[in-house]
Amino acid sequence: MWDISVGGSVTAGETSQTGAMRETEEELGLQIDLHNQLPHLSMTFERVMMIYTS
């Protein structure tokens, strides 16, 4: 079973970690620090990149 609590996009000039932190705060009101975290899974499509962390 899949659960996605936060979804969004990385804007120009953002790292994947910065985008994930911003989206988490925007959608859940939580401030998290992912600067030293690597994605567990990332998928890149023609115009979209999906990143999954735990």
C-alpha positions as CSV (number, residue, x, y, z in Angstrom):
1,M,0.0,0.0,0.0
2,W,1.3,3.5,-0.9
3,D,0.9,6.6,1.1
4,I,1.9,10.0,-0.1
5,S,1.5,12.7,2.5
6,V,3.4,15.5,0.7
7,G,3.6,16.1,-3.0
8,G,4.9,19.0,-5.0
9,S,7.7,20.1,-7.2
10,V,11.2,21.5,-7.0
11,T,11.5,25.0,-8.3
12,A,14.4,26.3,-10.4
13,G,17.5,26.7,-8.2
14,E,16.2,24.4,-5.4
15,T,17.9,21.1,-4.5
16,S,15.6,18.1,-4.1
17,Q,16.2,18.3,-0.3
18,T,15.2,22.0,-0.2
19,G,12.1,21.4,-2.3
20,A,11.1,18.5,0.0
21,M,11.6,20.6,3.1
22,R,9.5,23.4,1.6
23,E,6.7,21.2,0.5
24,T,6.6,19.4,3.9
25,E,6.2,22.8,5.6
26,E,3.6,24.1,3.1
27,E,1.4,21.0,3.2
28,L,1.9,19.6,6.7
29,G,3.2,22.6,8.7
30,L,6.3,20.6,9.7
31,Q,9.8,21.9,9.6
32,I,12.3,19.2,8.8
33,D,16.0,19.1,8.0
34,L,16.9,17.0,5.0
35,H,20.2,18.6,4.1
36,N,22.3,15.5,5.1
37,Q,19.7,13.0,3.7
38,L,19.9,11.2,0.4
39,P,16.7,10.1,-1.4
40,H,15.9,6.4,-1.0
41,L,14.4,6.3,-4.5
42,S,14.2,8.8,-7.3
43,M,12.6,8.4,-10.7
44,T,13.1,10.9,-13.6
45,F,10.7,11.1,-16.5
46,E,10.9,13.4,-19.5
47,R,9.7,16.5,-17.5
48,V,9.2,15.1,-13.9
49,M,11.4,13.8,-11.2
50,M,9.9,11.9,-8.3
51,I,11.8,11.5,-5.0
52,Y,10.9,9.2,-2.2
53,T,12.4,9.4,1.3
54,S,11.5,7.8,4.6
